[in-house]
Amino acid sequence: MKIKIKFIGPFIYEAGFSEKELELEKPTTAGQLLSLVNLQEGRPKIMTRNGKAISPQEELDDGDRIAICPI
């Protein structure tokens, strides 16, 4: 499945990119996605899927647009 991930603010520098399309195996949760990118664990953040806030336990779907920004 393909998803688009976008980082906002200082997360761009930490991850090394601002926006990227990723190919993931299904099922993948939002929390598992975080472990695949270079973000400091435990850092406060908000994640949205297609414009709505999500928790790390939520499963992602093909075509989702994930945005991650610091609090």
Summary of the structure (lengths in Angstrom):
residues: 71
radius of gyration: 10.9
end to end distance: 28.4
largest distance: 28.8
contacts: 180
relative contact order: 0.35
helix: 17%
strand: 37%
